[in-house]
Amino acid sequence: MAVDVKICGIRDAEGMDAAVEAGANLIGFVFFPPSPRFVAPRAAAALSTRHVGGPVRVGLFVDPTDEDIATVLAAVPLGLIQLHGEETPERAAAIRARFGLPVMKALGIAEEADFAPVAAFAPVVDRFLFDARPPPGGPLPGGNAQPFEWRLMAGRAIPKPWLLAGGLTPANVAEAIRTAGAPGVDVSSGVERARGVKDAGLIRAFVAAAKG
Ligand SMILES: O=C(O)c1ccccc1NCC(=O)[C@H](O)[C@H](O)COP(=O)(O)O
């Protein structure tokens, strides 16, 4: 099975080129200002033009206003909107309708009950991203290098395509895919040499391990 790979938090040409050349299917730009991976829309647009027609550009937002999304879309040709905050199914539906783009909803997972929102989101989103539930009071809702129990995904019927995320690295991604039965994976910290700084070698190793 071909596994989709998303490299999230791309901020510079080294990361962008490495991700595209390694064969990533999705490139994530973080439009959440408190994140060390935040990229300004104009910078994301410049990175995007390096590989026209390449992988899907994903815009990551946390509880965005319509204006936040419109500002980014005026500069960057996104193919997917990732919602990584406390958005409701109604808000996800409104964003999808207003901008005419597919939406991926991130859900934080630590236990069985965390899958409950899947049923309400499934009719109004195009993909799910299952990430570790962020630590209470932690600084970021994602990108925390925190894995969750992959076996919670095994054999689970998810009605839309989905990505597994949280603490993935070149060393553990193959096992994570096998254990979770994941059709796709998403990584940020595990391909960085310092917080917010992507490493081309780690990106190549991650994509090769995920797709190998
Ligand atoms: O990466 C961030 O800085 C971030 C900030 C706010 C919300 C979400 C964020 N990242 C979400 C992602 O898509 C990450 O790739 C995912 O959480 C996995 O991160 P990691 O465990 O660091 O690989």
The ligand as an SDF file (V2000), in Angstrom:
LIG
                    3D

 23 23  0  0  0  0  0  0  0  0999 V2000
    3.9200   21.9990   14.5750 O   0  0  0  0  0  0  0  0  0  0  0  0
    3.4510   22.9630   15.1900 C   0  0  0  0  0  0  0  0  0  0  0  0
    4.1620   23.8780   15.6230 O   0  0  0  0  0  0  0  0  0  0  0  0
    1.9840   23.0210   15.4580 C   0  0  0  0  0  0  0  0  0  0  0  0
    1.4810   24.1190   16.1420 C   0  0  0  0  0  0  0  0  0  0  0  0
    0.1390   24.1900   16.4110 C   0  0  0  0  0  0  0  0  0  0  0  0
   -0.7170   23.1880   16.0130 C   0  0  0  0  0  0  0  0  0  0  0  0
   -0.2190   22.0920   15.3380 C   0  0  0  0  0  0  0  0  0  0  0  0
    1.1220   21.9910   15.0540 C   0  0  0  0  0  0  0  0  0  0  0  0
    1.6250   20.8840   14.3800 N   0  0  0  0  0  0  0  0  0  0  0  0
    0.7310   19.9140   13.8710 C   0  0  0  0  0  0  0  0  0  0  0  0
    1.2510   18.9090   12.9450 C   0  0  0  0  0  0  0  0  0  0  0  0
    0.6730   18.6760   11.8990 O   0  0  0  0  0  0  0  0  0  0  0  0
    2.4110   18.0790   13.3600 C   0  0  0  0  0  0  0  0  0  0  0  0
    3.0380   17.5670   12.2450 O   0  0  0  0  0  0  0  0  0  0  0  0
    1.9190   16.9440   14.2270 C   0  0  0  0  0  0  0  0  0  0  0  0
    1.3620   17.4960   15.3820 O   0  0  0  0  0  0  0  0  0  0  0  0
    3.0640   16.0160   14.6170 C   0  0  0  0  0  0  0  0  0  0  0  0
    4.0570   16.7450   15.2660 O   0  0  0  0  0  0  0  0  0  0  0  0
    5.3650   16.0160   15.8480 P   0  0  0  0  0  0  0  0  0  0  0  0
    4.9500   15.1600   16.9880 O   0  0  0  0  0  0  0  0  0  0  0  0
    6.2370   17.1400   16.2480 O   0  0  0  0  0  0  0  0  0  0  0  0
    5.9260   15.2160   14.7060 O   0  0  0  0  0  0  0  0  0  0  0  0
  1  2  2  0
  2  3  1  0
  2  4  1  0
  4  5  1  0
  4  9  2  0
  5  6  2  0
  6  7  1  0
  7  8  2  0
  8  9  1  0
  9 10  1  0
 10 11  1  0
 11 12  1  0
 12 13  2  0
 12 14  1  0
 14 15  1  0
 14 16  1  0
 16 17  1  0
 16 18  1  0
 18 19  1  0
 19 20  1  0
 20 21  2  0
 20 22  1  0
 20 23  1  0
M  END
$$$$
